[in-house]
Amino acid sequence: MGLFYNPNIQPLQEYLLRREAAVQSAGDQDVEVIFMDKEYHPQVFLRHIVFREENRCFLCRQLRLERTRSMALKSGFDFFTTTLLFSKNQPFEQIILYGQSLSTDKCRFLEIDFRSGWKQGGDQSRAMGIYRQNYCGCIFSEFERFKGQLKTGGQQIKSARSDLKE
């Protein structure tokens, strides 16, 4: 059983692309997924990190892992985990430690290092035509990923209409 809960992903179009990729992947793997679209409220994520932006990645993982554990407990599952353990770009040990801190007698955090299949998973998703995101998800990570495209050095953009007077 999977859970798609990502209030951090912005803009909405990116959320929808990632949601569709999850639908496709789950269907191909015959995995049921609970989609928390009713809880897609980016303002929840933004309120959670406001004035703590330097810790936003930890806070984002915290928000999502806590909701995952909550859903696992509510659904009677013995274990919960996260796909964040698949990424070579995530702080594996920090995620493990936080997941352990959320474990209870009724529902424990499943600690599996999925990173060994990272290249194979990437190759397989490309072959299947599954959308692959190019930034972590939040507006801050999107900015960091693409900020190199900004013009620097005080360059001015000329108006397309030369008849405009300043």
C-alpha positions as CSV (number, residue, x, y, z in Angstrom):
1,M,0.0,0.0,0.0
2,G,1.3,3.4,-0.9
3,L,0.5,6.9,0.3
4,F,0.8,10.0,-1.9
5,Y,0.9,13.0,0.5
6,N,3.0,15.9,-0.7
7,P,1.8,19.4,0.4
8,N,5.3,20.6,-0.3
9,I,5.1,20.2,-4.1
10,Q,4.6,23.4,-6.0
11,P,3.2,24.5,-8.3
12,L,0.0,22.5,-8.7
13,Q,0.9,21.5,-12.2
14,E,4.1,19.8,-10.8
15,Y,2.0,18.1,-8.2
16,L,-0.3,16.7,-10.8
17,L,2.6,15.5,-13.0
18,R,4.1,13.7,-10.0
19,R,0.7,12.3,-9.0
20,E,0.2,10.9,-12.5
21,A,3.7,9.3,-12.3
22,A,2.7,7.7,-9.0
23,V,-0.5,6.4,-10.6
24,Q,1.4,4.9,-13.5
25,S,4.1,3.4,-11.4
26,A,1.6,1.9,-8.9
27,G,-0.4,0.4,-11.7
28,D,2.6,-1.1,-13.3
29,Q,3.6,-2.6,-10.0
30,D,0.1,-3.6,-8.9
31,V,0.3,-1.5,-5.8
32,E,-2.7,0.3,-4.2
33,V,-2.1,3.9,-3.4
34,I,-4.0,6.3,-1.2
35,F,-3.9,9.8,-2.8
36,M,-4.3,12.6,-0.3
37,D,-5.5,15.2,-2.8
38,K,-7.9,16.6,-0.3
39,E,-4.9,17.4,1.9
40,Y,-2.9,19.1,-0.9
41,H,-2.6,22.5,0.6
42,P,0.8,24.1,0.0
43,Q,0.0,26.7,2.7
44,V,0.3,23.8,5.3
45,F,3.9,23.2,4.2
46,L,4.7,27.0,4.0
47,R,3.2,27.6,7.5
48,H,5.2,24.7,8.8
49,I,8.5,26.2,7.6
50,V,8.0,29.9,7.7
51,F,10.9,31.7,9.4
52,R,12.7,28.4,9.5
53,E,13.5,28.1,5.9
54,E,17.1,27.0,6.6
55,N,15.7,23.8,8.1
56,R,12.9,23.4,5.5
57,C,14.1,20.1,4.2
58,F,14.1,18.5,7.6
59,L,10.7,20.1,8.4
60,C,9.3,18.9,5.1
61,R,10.4,15.3,5.7
62,Q,9.0,15.6,9.3
63,L,5.6,16.7,8.1
64,R,5.3,14.0,5.5
65,L,6.7,11.2,7.7
66,E,4.4,12.1,10.5
67,R,1.4,12.0,8.2
68,T,2.5,8.7,6.8
69,R,2.9,7.2,10.2
70,S,-0.5,8.5,11.2
71,M,-2.1,7.0,8.2
72,A,-0.3,3.7,8.8
73,L,-1.6,3.6,12.4
74,K,-5.1,4.5,11.3
75,S,-5.1,1.7,8.7
76,G,-3.7,-0.9,11.1
77,F,-0.3,-1.4,9.3
78,D,2.6,-2.9,11.2
79,F,5.2,-0.8,9.3
80,F,5.6,2.5,7.5
81,T,8.5,3.8,5.4
82,T,9.2,6.4,2.7
83,T,10.4,6.6,-0.9
84,L,12.9,9.2,0.4
85,L,15.1,6.2,1.3
86,F,15.5,5.5,-2.4
87,S,17.1,8.8,-3.3
88,K,20.9,9.3,-3.2
89,N,20.1,13.0,-2.8
90,Q,18.4,12.7,0.6
91,P,20.2,12.4,4.0
92,F,19.6,8.7,4.5
93,E,20.8,8.5,8.2
94,Q,18.8,11.5,9.2
95,I,15.6,10.0,7.7
96,I,16.3,6.7,9.4
97,L,16.8,8.4,12.8
98,Y,13.6,10.5,12.4
99,G,11.6,7.5,11.2
100,Q,12.8,5.5,14.2
101,S,11.7,8.3,16.5
102,L,8.2,7.9,15.1
103,S,8.1,4.2,15.6
104,T,5.6,2.7,18.1
105,D,4.9,-0.8,19.3
106,K,1.9,-0.9,17.0
107,C,3.7,0.5,13.9
108,R,7.4,0.5,13.3
109,F,9.5,2.4,10.8
110,L,10.8,0.0,8.1
111,E,14.5,0.8,7.6
112,I,15.5,-0.4,4.1
113,D,18.3,1.1,2.0
114,F,16.6,1.2,-1.3
115,R,19.5,3.2,-2.9
116,S,21.2,0.1,-4.3
117,G,18.5,0.1,-6.9
118,W,18.7,3.8,-7.7
119,K,20.3,3.5,-11.2
120,Q,18.2,0.6,-12.2
121,G,15.0,2.4,-11.0
122,G,16.0,5.5,-13.0
123,D,16.6,3.5,-16.1
124,Q,13.4,1.6,-15.7
125,S,11.3,4.7,-15.2
126,R,12.8,6.4,-18.2
127,A,12.1,3.3,-20.3
128,M,8.5,3.3,-19.1
129,G,8.1,7.0,-19.9
130,I,7.3,7.9,-16.3
131,Y,7.7,11.6,-15.5
132,R,10.9,12.3,-13.5
133,Q,11.0,15.5,-11.5
134,N,14.0,17.8,-11.8
135,Y,13.8,19.4,-8.4
136,C,12.8,18.2,-4.9
137,G,9.4,19.8,-4.9
138,C,9.0,23.0,-2.9
139,I,9.2,26.5,-4.3
140,F,12.6,26.9,-2.6
141,S,14.1,23.8,-4.3
142,E,12.6,24.9,-7.6
143,F,14.3,28.3,-7.2
144,E,17.6,26.7,-6.3
145,R,17.4,24.3,-9.3
146,F,16.7,27.0,-11.9
147,K,18.2,30.3,-10.4
148,G,21.1,30.0,-12.8
149,Q,18.8,31.0,-15.6
150,L,18.3,34.5,-14.1
151,K,20.1,37.3,-15.8
152,T,22.8,38.9,-13.6
153,G,25.0,41.9,-13.9
154,G,22.3,44.5,-14.3
155,Q,21.3,43.5,-17.8
156,Q,18.1,45.2,-19.0
157,I,15.5,43.7,-21.2
158,K,14.3,46.0,-24.0
159,S,10.6,46.4,-24.6
160,A,9.2,44.5,-27.6
161,R,7.5,47.8,-28.5
162,S,10.0,50.4,-29.5
163,D,7.4,53.1,-29.6
164,L,7.1,53.1,-25.8
165,K,8.6,56.2,-24.2
166,E,10.0,56.0,-20.7
